[in-house]
Amino acid sequence: MNLTNDSVCAWRAELTQKESAEKCVYSRIGHVINTFHELLQTALPVGPCIDALMRVVYRLYLLLTMLVKWVSR
């Protein structure tokens, strides 16, 4: 495999762009987690509202579990 200087620079630029996109995604996920954390600490009345919130938090947990497994592979 013969790598020229231009192909190495292009590969590094692509990797940097990918890392930048990943940081943006992780930052947004952090904001979502913080939002749900605040919602869970709020004194909501028992009923359909808290049931819906718990369903969404459970789905978020499953999504984050899959994301961690995918990133760590």
Residue frames as a rotation matrix with the C-alpha (Angstrom) as fourth column:
MET 1
0.587 0.809 0.000 0.00
0.809 -0.587 0.000 0.00
0.000 0.000 -1.000 0.00
ASN 2
-0.556 -0.792 0.252 1.56
0.810 -0.584 -0.048 3.23
0.185 0.177 0.967 -1.16
LEU 3
0.525 0.734 -0.430 0.21
0.818 -0.576 0.016 6.30
-0.236 -0.360 -0.903 0.63
THR 4
-0.219 -0.539 0.814 1.02
0.652 -0.701 -0.288 9.68
0.726 0.468 0.505 -0.79
ASN 5
-0.924 -0.180 -0.338 1.18
0.375 -0.610 -0.698 12.78
-0.081 -0.771 0.631 1.34
ASP 6
-0.704 0.709 0.040 -2.07
-0.623 -0.644 0.444 14.05
0.341 0.287 0.895 -0.22
SER 7
-0.005 0.738 -0.675 -3.96
-0.053 0.674 0.737 10.84
0.999 0.039 0.036 0.55
VAL 8
-0.456 -0.213 -0.864 -2.74
0.813 0.296 -0.502 10.90
0.362 -0.931 0.039 4.16
CYS 9
-0.991 0.099 -0.088 -3.85
-0.059 -0.925 -0.376 14.52
-0.118 -0.368 0.922 4.53
ALA 10
-0.398 0.899 -0.182 -7.24
-0.617 -0.115 0.779 13.71
0.679 0.422 0.601 3.01
TRP 11
-0.071 0.329 -0.942 -7.61
0.441 0.857 0.266 10.74
0.895 -0.396 -0.205 5.39
ARG 12
-0.742 -0.267 -0.615 -6.75
0.670 -0.261 -0.695 12.92
0.025 -0.928 0.372 8.40
ALA 13
-0.884 0.464 0.060 -9.20
-0.456 -0.883 0.115 15.62
0.107 0.074 0.992 7.28
GLU 14
-0.122 0.865 -0.487 -11.95
-0.319 0.431 0.844 13.01
0.940 0.259 0.223 6.92
LEU 15
-0.226 -0.027 -0.974 -11.15
0.753 0.629 -0.192 11.56
0.618 -0.777 -0.122 10.34
THR 16
-0.954 -0.150 -0.259 -11.16
0.280 -0.748 -0.602 15.01
-0.103 -0.647 0.755 11.91
GLN 17
-0.605 0.797 0.008 -14.53
-0.654 -0.503 0.565 15.76
0.454 0.336 0.825 10.29
LYS 18
0.022 0.598 -0.801 -15.91
0.133 0.793 0.595 12.45
0.991 -0.120 -0.062 11.60
GLU 19
-0.526 -0.283 -0.802 -14.59
0.804 0.142 -0.577 13.16
0.278 -0.948 0.153 15.10
SER 20
-0.980 0.192 0.058 -16.15
-0.199 -0.959 -0.203 16.63
0.017 -0.211 0.977 15.00
ALA 21
-0.245 0.941 -0.235 -19.52
-0.552 0.064 0.831 15.16
0.797 0.334 0.504 14.02
GLU 22
-0.056 0.178 -0.982 -19.27
0.553 0.825 0.118 12.57
0.831 -0.537 -0.145 16.80
LYS 23
-0.861 -0.297 -0.412 -18.51
0.507 -0.448 -0.737 15.26
0.034 -0.843 0.536 19.38
CYS 24
-0.753 0.647 0.124 -21.57
-0.594 -0.748 0.295 17.19
0.283 0.149 0.947 18.22
VAL 25
0.026 0.777 -0.629 -23.78
-0.190 0.622 0.760 14.10
0.981 0.100 0.164 18.54
TYR 26
-0.273 -0.197 -0.942 -22.41
0.784 0.523 -0.336 13.27
0.558 -0.830 0.012 21.99
SER 27
-0.997 -0.076 0.000 -22.96
0.065 -0.852 -0.520 16.87
0.039 -0.519 0.854 23.10
ARG 28
-0.403 0.915 0.002 -26.59
-0.713 -0.315 0.626 16.74
0.574 0.251 0.780 22.01
ILE 29
0.082 0.381 -0.921 -27.09
0.273 0.880 0.388 13.40
0.958 -0.283 -0.032 23.75
GLY 30
-0.718 -0.423 -0.552 -25.69
0.644 -0.106 -0.757 14.99
0.262 -0.900 0.348 26.90
HIS 31
-0.864 0.461 0.201 -28.26
-0.481 -0.875 -0.060 17.79
0.148 -0.149 0.978 26.65
VAL 32
-0.003 0.891 -0.454 -31.07
-0.456 0.403 0.793 15.23
0.890 0.209 0.405 26.24
ILE 33
-0.154 -0.123 -0.980 -29.83
0.647 0.737 -0.194 13.29
0.747 -0.664 -0.034 29.27
ASN 34
-0.956 -0.231 -0.182 -29.67
0.289 -0.624 -0.726 16.46
0.054 -0.747 0.663 31.36
THR 35
-0.560 0.820 0.120 -33.19
-0.685 -0.540 0.490 17.41
0.466 0.192 0.864 30.28
PHE 36
0.225 0.659 -0.718 -34.60
-0.073 0.746 0.662 14.04
0.972 -0.096 0.216 31.31
HIS 37
-0.529 -0.473 -0.705 -32.63
0.681 0.260 -0.685 14.16
0.507 -0.842 0.185 34.55
GLU 38
-0.970 0.195 0.143 -34.34
-0.239 -0.863 -0.445 17.45
0.037 -0.466 0.884 35.43
LEU 39
-0.185 0.961 -0.204 -37.75
-0.703 0.016 0.711 16.11
0.687 0.275 0.673 34.40
LEU 40
0.036 0.164 -0.986 -37.30
0.341 0.925 0.167 13.04
0.939 -0.342 -0.023 36.59
GLN 41
-0.772 -0.371 -0.516 -36.48
0.604 -0.178 -0.777 15.24
0.196 -0.911 0.361 39.59
THR 42
-0.736 0.584 0.343 -39.64
-0.515 -0.811 0.277 17.29
0.440 0.027 0.898 39.06
ALA 43
-0.799 0.533 0.279 -42.62
0.000 0.464 -0.886 16.53
-0.601 -0.708 -0.371 41.30
LEU 44
-0.701 0.587 -0.405 -45.08
-0.558 -0.099 0.824 15.38
0.444 0.803 0.397 38.65
PRO 45
-0.019 0.772 0.636 -48.47
-0.912 0.247 -0.327 14.04
-0.409 -0.586 0.699 39.65
VAL 46
-0.750 -0.173 0.638 -48.96
-0.040 0.975 0.217 10.30
-0.660 0.138 -0.739 39.35
GLY 47
0.411 0.911 -0.025 -50.86
-0.134 0.033 -0.990 9.47
-0.902 0.411 0.136 36.21
PRO 48
0.835 0.005 0.550 -50.51
0.501 0.404 -0.765 9.39
-0.226 0.915 0.335 32.45
CYS 49
0.832 -0.550 0.077 -47.86
-0.468 -0.769 -0.436 12.13
0.299 0.327 -0.897 32.41
ILE 50
0.126 -0.818 0.562 -45.41
-0.881 0.168 0.443 10.24
-0.457 -0.550 -0.699 34.59
ASP 51
0.445 0.085 0.891 -46.18
0.149 0.975 -0.167 6.99
-0.883 0.207 0.421 32.76
ALA 52
0.964 -0.075 0.254 -45.31
0.242 -0.144 -0.960 8.58
0.109 0.987 -0.120 29.42
LEU 53
0.563 -0.801 0.203 -42.14
-0.808 -0.585 -0.071 10.10
0.176 -0.124 -0.977 30.88
MET 54
0.138 -0.507 0.851 -41.01
-0.569 0.662 0.488 6.75
-0.811 -0.551 -0.197 32.25
ARG 55
0.721 0.158 0.675 -41.63
0.396 0.704 -0.589 5.07
-0.568 0.692 0.445 28.88
VAL 56
0.907 -0.400 0.134 -39.51
-0.110 -0.530 -0.841 7.67
0.407 0.747 -0.525 27.11
VAL 57
0.326 -0.816 0.477 -36.74
-0.936 -0.209 0.282 7.42
-0.131 -0.539 -0.832 29.72
TYR 58
0.351 -0.152 0.924 -36.75
-0.120 0.971 0.206 3.64
-0.929 -0.183 0.323 29.34
ARG 59
0.887 0.000 0.461 -36.41
0.449 0.231 -0.863 3.98
-0.106 0.973 0.205 25.55
LEU 60
0.715 -0.676 0.179 -33.59
-0.586 -0.718 -0.375 6.48
0.382 0.163 -0.910 26.03
TYR 61
0.254 -0.605 0.754 -31.84
-0.724 0.397 0.563 4.00
-0.641 -0.690 -0.337 28.32
LEU 62
0.561 0.002 0.828 -32.14
0.351 0.905 -0.240 1.25
-0.749 0.426 0.507 25.69
LEU 63
0.946 -0.194 0.258 -30.85
0.167 -0.390 -0.906 3.59
0.277 0.900 -0.336 22.99
LEU 64
0.515 -0.791 0.330 -27.87
-0.847 -0.528 0.055 4.65
0.131 -0.308 -0.942 25.09
THR 65
0.324 -0.356 0.876 -27.10
-0.334 0.824 0.458 1.00
-0.885 -0.441 0.148 25.90
MET 66
0.744 -0.013 0.668 -27.04
0.570 0.534 -0.625 0.16
-0.348 0.845 0.405 22.18
LEU 67
0.878 -0.433 0.202 -24.90
-0.225 -0.747 -0.626 3.24
0.422 0.504 -0.754 21.45
VAL 68
0.367 -0.772 0.519 -22.30
-0.859 -0.067 0.508 2.28
-0.358 -0.632 -0.688 24.07
LYS 69
0.378 -0.199 0.904 -22.13
0.142 0.977 0.156 -1.28
-0.915 0.069 0.398 22.71
TRP 70
0.871 -0.005 0.491 -21.73
0.491 0.003 -0.871 0.05
0.002 1.000 0.005 19.16
VAL 71
0.764 -0.604 0.226 -19.04
-0.539 -0.790 -0.292 2.60
0.355 0.101 -0.929 20.06
SER 72
0.269 -0.694 0.668 -17.05
-0.814 0.207 0.543 0.14
-0.515 -0.690 -0.509 22.19
ARG 73
0.837 0.053 0.545 -16.87
0.156 0.931 -0.330 -2.58
-0.525 0.362 0.771 19.52
